[in-house]
Amino acid sequence: MAADLVVIGGGKMGAALVGGLLGGGSLSPTSVAVVEADPARRSVLTGSGGLAARFDGLAVVPAVAEVEVERGFGAVIAVKPADVAAACGAVASAGPARVLSIAAGVTLARLCAALATSSAARPDACRAPAVLRAMPNTPVLVGAGAAGLAASEDASPEDLAWAEGILGSVGMVVRVGEGLLDAVTGLSGSGPAYVFLVAEALIDAGVLVGLSRPVSEALTVQTLFGAARMLAEGQESPAALRAAVTSPGGTTAAGLKALEDRGLRAAISDAVVAATERSRQLGA
């Protein structure tokens, strides 16, 4: 059976997208192909417990040329930024209808140029395929990612829905203008690292006040998990939830005062701004 979807790059992010799509039943394994040039990584994907073992019929090949594709197939570019041009060139020759890139910092204009054929009247223009660009974060690895999605001007509502279906299989998706993808990177792309740093600090603080490290770690992880569920599943704002657990003159109020005195809000704001600016620099 020919492939409807070709994923270029079988690293963690690419594999997570394929696993989400196939695990949720959105596509048949026989309609998907993963192109992975690195032999060692291909061995992981095809070995015991790998994607190909989990989803019978999934093709894992070293080159796009080895994939039989359906007319108007879609492609996902999930390689390192330095490898995007080569990946686009390889997939363009197969004639995809849509291409979604999750490579950090590679603009729509650069993607369009890499996908354009040499015979195009306007080689810098996105005429075909439709090109979309997304910035997912690492929680896609556990099916709980967040992604911003931007599209070329000629992308149709169907193209956007196609990309949202892929990204939505491993989390949530928001549509933004391409100029805001750097902000998405600064907030949600880098955001898991901020949360992990908070987790480290809470664990160390628990040890400081007398808890064993295993106990402190278990309490910290469950506290963050529970708080995130309350935010995600409830109807109240973060401010309302915070107020509900802050009794006047109580322990939480004392702890929050210490955080405010140390400038926690300003530090988080500065982190997001700095990461956003760095994303702009890398894109340029």
C-alpha positions in Angstrom: 0.0 0.0 0.0 1.3 3.5 -0.8 1.9 6.0 1.9 -0.4 8.9 2.6 2.0 10.4 5.1 5.8 10.5 5.0 7.7 11.6 8.1 11.2 12.7 7.4 13.2 12.1 10.6 12.6 9.3 13.0 14.0 11.0 16.1 12.1 11.4 19.4 9.7 14.1 18.1 9.1 12.5 14.7 8.5 9.1 16.4 6.2 10.7 19.0 4.0 12.2 16.2 3.8 8.8 14.4 3.1 7.0 17.6 0.3 9.4 18.5 -1.3 9.1 15.1 -1.1 5.4 14.9 -1.9 4.8 18.5 -5.1 6.9 18.2 -6.2 5.1 15.1 -6.1 8.2 12.9 -4.1 6.3 10.2 -3.3 2.8 9.3 0.4 1.8 9.8 0.5 0.7 6.2 -0.3 4.3 5.1 2.6 5.8 6.9 6.4 5.8 6.2 9.2 7.0 8.3 12.4 8.1 6.6 15.5 7.9 8.8 18.9 8.2 7.3 20.8 7.2 10.5 21.3 3.4 10.6 21.6 3.4 14.4 18.3 5.2 14.8 16.6 3.0 12.2 17.7 0.0 14.3 15.9 1.5 17.3 12.8 2.2 15.3 12.7 -1.4 13.8 14.0 -3.3 16.8 12.1 -4.9 19.7 9.7 -2.3 21.2 10.3 0.2 18.4 7.7 1.8 16.3 7.7 -0.8 13.5 7.3 -3.6 16.1 4.4 -1.8 17.8 2.6 -1.0 14.5 2.8 -3.8 12.1 3.0 -2.6 8.5 4.8 0.7 9.3 7.6 1.3 6.8 11.0 2.6 8.1 13.4 3.4 5.2 16.6 5.3 4.7 15.5 7.6 1.9 12.4 9.2 0.5 13.1 7.5 -2.9 12.3 4.2 -1.3 8.8 5.1 -0.4 5.8 4.5 -2.7 3.5 7.4 -2.1 -0.2 8.2 -2.8 -1.0 11.1 -5.1 -1.3 14.3 -3.0 0.4 12.7 0.1 1.5 14.8 3.1 4.9 15.1 4.6 6.3 16.1 8.0 9.8 17.5 8.2 11.1 16.4 11.7 14.9 16.8 11.3 17.5 19.2 12.7 17.4 22.7 11.2 20.7 22.1 9.4 19.2 19.1 7.6 15.9 20.8 6.5 17.0 22.0 3.1 18.1 18.5 2.1 15.0 16.9 3.5 12.8 19.4 1.6 14.7 18.7 -1.6 14.2 15.0 -1.2 10.5 15.1 -0.5 9.7 17.8 -3.1 10.7 15.5 -5.9 7.9 13.1 -4.8 5.2 15.7 -5.2 3.6 16.2 -1.8 0.4 18.2 -1.5 1.2 19.5 2.0 4.4 19.8 4.1 4.5 20.4 7.8 7.8 21.3 9.4 8.6 21.1 13.1 12.2 22.2 12.7 13.0 25.0 15.1 13.8 28.4 13.6 13.3 27.5 10.0 10.9 30.1 8.5 8.1 29.5 6.0 10.0 31.5 3.4 13.1 29.2 3.8 10.9 26.1 3.7 9.1 27.4 0.5 12.4 28.1 -1.2 13.8 24.7 -0.3 10.6 23.0 -1.6 10.4 25.0 -4.8 11.3 23.3 -8.0 14.0 24.7 -10.3 11.5 25.1 -13.1 9.1 27.3 -11.0 8.4 30.7 -12.4 8.8 32.1 -9.0 11.3 29.9 -7.1 10.8 31.9 -3.9 7.1 31.5 -3.9 5.0 28.8 -2.1 2.8 27.6 -5.0 2.7 23.9 -4.2 2.8 22.2 -1.9 1.0 24.1 0.9 3.6 24.7 3.6 3.0 24.8 7.4 5.3 25.3 10.3 4.8 24.3 13.9 6.6 24.6 17.2 5.7 21.7 19.5 7.3 21.1 22.9 8.8 18.0 24.4 5.7 16.8 26.3 4.5 15.4 22.9 6.7 12.5 24.0 4.0 11.6 26.5 1.0 12.8 24.4 0.6 16.0 26.3 2.3 18.5 24.1 1.5 22.1 23.2 2.2 23.5 19.7 1.8 26.8 17.8 0.9 26.4 14.1 1.5 28.9 11.3 0.8 28.4 7.6 1.8 29.9 4.2 -0.7 32.3 2.6 -1.9 29.7 0.1 -2.6 27.1 2.8 -6.3 26.2 2.8 -8.6 25.4 5.8 -8.2 21.7 4.9 -4.4 22.1 5.0 -4.6 23.6 8.5 -7.0 20.9 9.6 -4.6 18.3 8.3 -1.7 19.8 10.3 -3.8 20.2 13.4 -4.8 16.5 13.2 -1.2 15.5 13.2 -0.1 17.8 16.1 -3.4 17.2 18.0 -2.7 13.5 18.2 0.0 14.3 20.8 -1.4 17.3 22.5 -3.1 20.6 21.9 -2.6 23.1 19.0 -3.1 26.8 18.6 -3.1 28.7 15.3 -0.9 31.8 15.3 0.8 34.1 12.8 4.3 33.1 12.0 5.6 36.2 13.7 4.3 34.8 17.0 6.0 31.4 16.8 9.1 32.9 18.5 6.8 33.8 21.4 5.3 30.3 21.4 8.9 29.0 21.6 9.7 31.3 24.5 6.6 30.3 26.5 5.6 26.7 25.7 8.7 25.5 23.7 11.1 26.3 26.6 8.4 26.2 29.2 8.9 22.6 30.3 12.5 23.4 31.3 11.2 26.2 33.5 8.8 23.8 35.2 11.6 21.2 35.6 13.7 23.9 37.3 10.8 24.7 39.7 10.5 21.0 40.4 14.2 20.8 41.2 13.9 23.8 43.6 10.9 22.3 45.4 12.6 19.0 45.9 15.7 20.6 47.3 13.6 22.8 49.5 11.8 19.8 50.8 15.1 18.2 51.7 16.2 21.4 53.4 13.2 21.3 55.8 13.7 17.7 56.7 12.1 15.4 54.2 14.1 12.5 52.6 14.9 13.1 48.9 12.6 10.3 47.6 9.7 11.6 49.7 10.3 15.2 48.6 10.5 14.1 45.0 7.3 12.1 45.1 5.4 14.9 46.8 6.7 17.5 44.3 5.8 15.5 41.2 2.3 14.8 42.5 1.8 18.4 43.5 2.8 19.7 40.1 0.7 17.0 38.4 -2.4 17.7 40.5 -2.1 21.5 40.1 -1.8 21.1 36.3 -4.9 18.9 36.3 -6.8 21.5 38.3 -5.8 24.2 35.7 -6.6 22.0 32.7 -9.8 20.4 33.9 -11.3 23.2 36.0 -13.2 26.4 35.1 -11.3 28.8 37.4 -8.4 31.0 36.5 -4.9 30.5 38.0 -5.5 33.6 40.2 -8.8 32.2 41.5 -7.2 28.8 42.2 -4.3 30.4 44.0 -6.7 32.6 46.1 -8.7 29.5 47.1 -5.8 27.9 48.8 -4.4 31.0 50.4 -5.9 31.6 53.9 -5.3 35.0 55.5 -2.3 34.8 57.7 -1.7 31.1 56.8 1.2 29.0 55.6 0.5 29.5 51.9 0.3 33.3 52.3 3.7 33.3 54.0 5.2 31.2 51.2 3.7 33.3 48.5 5.0 36.5 50.1 8.5 35.1 50.1 8.2 34.3 46.4 6.8 37.7 45.5 9.6 39.4 47.6 12.2 37.5 45.6 10.7 38.6 42.3 9.3 35.3 41.0 6.9 36.9 38.6 9.6 39.2 37.1 12.0 36.3 36.8 9.5 34.1 34.9 8.6 37.1 32.6 12.3 37.8 32.0 12.9 34.1 31.1 10.1 34.0 28.5 11.2 37.3 27.0 14.9 36.1 26.8 13.9 32.8 25.2 11.7 34.6 22.7 14.4 37.0 21.7 16.9 34.1 21.3 14.4 32.3 19.1 14.3 35.4 16.9 18.0 35.5 16.7 18.3 31.9 15.7 15.6 32.3 13.0 17.5 35.2 11.5 
